[in-house]
């Protein structure tokens, strides 16, 4: 057993990986990191213009599960400053609902 986490896990995020790296998260400048679905979603939720791609050996649907999870995850979810009312601190899904 190792306590090494995937490259997508933010150093301040205390949550464990939910499996081996399954996705690559790219930012708007095409810089990327591989990660488990959990940390991939958290990273994607924290980026503007990010994209997710499944790794070649990933379980089927890994990228879409990661994308969907990112839509409801707040950016930098491990930060507990309150209140989170500014659009930059809400999830993509919350911002979309507020725009409608």
PyMOL commands that set and color helices and strands:
alter all, ss='L'
color gray80, all
select helices_A, chain A and resi 37-45+62-72+87-89+92-99
alter helices_A, ss='H'
color red, helices_A
select strands_A, chain A and resi 23-26+32-35+51-54
alter strands_A, ss='S'
color yellow, strands_A
deselect
rebuild
show_as cartoon
